[in-house]
């Protein structure tokens, strides 16, 4: 702890020894530790970032695996995206690229308004394919040299997430006109992506809220091979989100009650009682439909809707009953351009 470079993650030393001349007990112990760590890592995505001094990559945190179903956007685009990444990571694809002297690289651009799930989708993809995720926050990088050093230390088979890529500028005029810029230049970025010293075999994901600011040289085929628009939530996705929020409790606690459906279903829907008490799977589907019909098409972000659900996690019925008032309030605030000010007692 006295080491000034220690950032609280890793760095501890443990010395193991045993009596006698046999090393097998130590080897067995280390192997057991490795197997245990691997079994635990199956449930998490390890996200790496630069340490506070910008000197080396450190595991920043472990995130529980996130299912792709929890990121809401066009289902067909999602299916095509996962199929594309799966094909790219296939060892046969690597051999095909190499046999034809093609650089084995694949780039993806996730773009859309803030709060639509660009970073969440990247994490979900990492979990889907069992890859570590290296997080590169472009606006915080000092210069091209630091960016190059960072990329040289990233392993070949992983996901590299470059966030807020629109902060990169190519001319001083662009930099002066932009509020959120980085000292990294366009040429420096292109060099680490597909220059002479660039590594192959990575999944590189770029995210931006402002795709119109991106230079055409950055998004041309060969650098960006697949573009995904993550927009505001549709009614169909809102219904899926509703089911995802409440179905786990239903399946875990109420499935045994499925055969007990009675003629009082309609009355149960109007009772406002908690999900655990009354709601069946069919009722939940009805509530999801009622809920989604009150959501305007492509107006709210998934994160906004998630914020609403956080207030109603105990009752699917109350969530369906309350959404109309919440929508109206949010629409009024959007028109007036105001924040929702809360008092300490709220």
N, C-alpha and C positions, 0 to 999 in steps of 0.2 A: 504493500500500500504506500510505501515511501517513494516508489518510482513515479516521477512526475508524468511519465508517458502512459501510465496505467489508466485506462478509461473505465474500469469496472466490469469489462467483459473479457473473460478468458485471462490468460497470463499466470494462473496459479500453477505451482509445481508440486507434484507428489512423487516421493521416492519410495519404490517398492522393493523389498528384498525378502529372501527366505533362507532358511538354514540349509546347509548342505551344498552340493555342487550341481544339483539339478535346476535347470531354468524352466522346466515344463510347467510347474505350478504358476509361475509368473505369466508365461505365455497364455496359459488357459484362462487366467484371471483377466488379462488384457483382452483376449478374444471375447469373453463373456461381456465385458464392458462395451466392446465395439458392437456386438450383436444387440445389446440392450439399447444402445444409442440409436442404432439403425431402426429398431422396432418403433421407437418413439418418434423418430423423424418422419415416419410414414404418415403421421397425423398433423404435421406442421410444414409450413414453408419457411425456409430460412432466408431472411432478407438481410443483405449486406449493404453497408454504406461506409464511407470514409470516416476514420476516427476524427475526433475533434481537432486534431492538428493537421488533418488532410494528408497523413503520411502513409496510411495503409488501410486495406479493407478489413472491416471487423463485422462479425455477426451482430446486427443492430437489435433484432428481435425475431422471435418465432411467432408466426401467425398460424392459427388453426386453419386447416384446409378449408377453402371456400368452394362450394359447389358452383359450377357454371350456371346452374339454374337460378342462382341468386343474383345474377347480373342480367338485367332485363333490357333486351333490345331484340331486333328482328331475329326470329328463330332460324330462318334460312341462312342469313348472314353468319350467325353463330355456328351453325353446322358446317358451313363451308370454311370458316376460319379454323376450326379445330381440325378438320380434315386436312387443310393445307399445312398446318404446323406438324401434324402427325406424319404426313408424307415427307416433309422436310427432314424430320429427325430420324427417319428410317435409315438404317445403315446402307440399304441398297441404293437409296437416293444419293448418299455421300459418294458411293463408288461410281455411280453414273456421272456425277458432276466431275469427279477426278479423272475418269477415263476420257472425258471430253475437254479436259483442261479448262473447266469452268470454275470460277471461285464459288466455294461452298458457303454461301451466305443467303440470308433471307431477312428482309426488313418489313416491319408492319407499322402503320400509322393509325393511331386511335385519336379521333378528333370529335369535338362537340362541346356544348356548354359545360361550365363547371358543375360538378355534382351528378354527372350522368353515368359514372362508373368506369372511367378509363383506367384508373389505378387498380380498382377492384377487379376488373377483367384481367389485368396483367397478373395479379396475385392468383386468381382462380386458374389461369392457364399454367402458372408455375406448379400449382398443386396437382393439376390434371396430369402433367407429364413428369412429375417428380423432379423438377429442376429448382436449383437455387436461383434467387432473384437478386441482381446487383442494381442498386438504386442510384441513378446519377441525376442529381438536381442541377440542371444546366445553369440557372442564374447564380448559383453559389460557387461556381468553378472560377478560379483565379485567372487562368489563361490557357492558351492552346497546349503549352508544355505540361501543365497539370492534367489536362484532359488526356493527353497521350500517355502519361505515366499511369493514370488510372486504368486505361484500357489494356496496357501491357500486362497488368497484374490480374486481370480478370481471366478465369479459366475458359477453355474453349466451349464446353457444353453447359450452357446456362441461359438464363434470360437477362438481358441488359435492358433496363428501363430508363430511357432518357425523358424526363418530365419537363414540360414547359419549353419545348424545343423552339418555339417562336421567339424566345429570348435571344437566340443567336442572331448576330447581325453580320452583314457582309461589307458594309461601307460605313464611314463615320457619319454620313448624313442620316442613315437609317438609325444609328445609335442615338443621335441627338433628338430624333423625332419620337423615340420610343421611351415609355416610362419604365418598362421592365426588360432591361437588356443585360447581357452577359459579356464578359471580356473575351469569351470564346468566339472565334471568327468562323465564318462558314467554311473557309478552306481548312481550318483546323478540325472541324467536325467531319468534313468529308474524308479527310486523311485517316482518321481513326475508324471510320465506317468501312471504307474499301480501299485505303491506300496500300502502299507496298508492305508496310509492317503490320497491317491489320490481321487479327486472328480470324479463323474460319470456324464454323460449326455452332455459332451462337444464334439465339433468337433475339433480334434487336427490335425493341418496341419503342416508338417515339409517340409522345402524347402532346396535344396542343388544344387550347381553347380557341385559337385564332388561326385556322389553316390558311386564311387568305394572306397571312404575313410570311408564309414559308416560301423560300426561294425555289424556283422550278428545278434547279440543279439538285436540290436535296430530295425531292419527291419523285424524281424520274424512276422508271423501271430499272431494276438492278440495285437500287438503294432502298426504295420503298416498293415492295412487291404486292402488298395487300393493304387496302385502306378500309377502315371500319368507322362508320359514323355512329356515334352514341348520342342520341338526341333525347328530348323530353319524353316522358312515358306515355304510351298509348293506353287506351281503355283495356285492350286485351292483356297487356302486360300488367296493368293495375290489378286485374282480376287474378292473374297468376301470383302476383305479390301478396294479395290477400290470402289466397290459399296457402302459400308458403308460410305466412306468418302464423296461421292458426292450425293447419293440418297436423303438425308434429304432436301437439297436445292431444288432438282428437284421436290420432292413430294410436298414441301411446296409452291413453286412459279411457277412451270412450268406444273403441272398436267393439268391445264385447257387448255394448248396448245397441249395436246396429240392428239386431233382430227385434228390438223392443219398440220399433216405430209405432206410434199410435196416431189416432185421428186428431190429437191435440198439437200436431206439428206447427200449424199456423199460430196457435196461441203461444207456443214456446218462442217463436220468432219475435213476437211482440212483447215478450216478458222482460227483455233486457237483462236476463240473468247471465252468469258467467258461462263461458264455453264448456267448462268442465261439468256443468250441471245438466245442460239440455241439448246442445247442438249436435246433430248427427251429420254424417258426411253429406247427405243430400241437402240438408239445411244449410251447410256451409257453402255449398255450391250456389244456392239461391242467394245467400248473403253476399257472396263474391260478385254475383251478377248485379245485385242491387247497388253494391258499393261502386263498381266500375262505371255504371251508368251515370253516376253523379260526378265522374272525373272528366273534365274537358280534355279533348284529344290534343296531345302534344303541347301541353302548357306547363306542367310541373315536372321537375326533375325527380328521378328515383330517390335521391337523398331527401328531398322535401317530403315525399310520401312516407319514407322511412321514419322521419321525424314525427309524423302524425301517428304512425303505428306505435311508437314508443310510449305514447300516452294512453294506449288502449290495448295493451298486450293481454289483459286478463279477460277480455270479452269481445268476441267477434260480433255479437249483436250490437253492442254499444259503438263499436267501430263503424259498422254500417249505418247506424243511426246518426252518428256525429259528423260524418264526412261532408255532408251538404253544407253545414254551417262553417266548417273549416275551409272548404273551397271558396265560399263566398267571402270569408274574411281575407283569405290570401289574395283573391282577385282584387278586392278593394285596396289592399296594401300595394299590390303591383301597380294599379292605376294611379295611386297617390304617391308612389315612390317612397313609402315610409317603412320604418322598422317597427317591429312589434316590441314595444317597451314593456318590460315586466318589472313589477315592484318586488321587493324582498320577500313579501308575504305570498307572492303568486306561486 
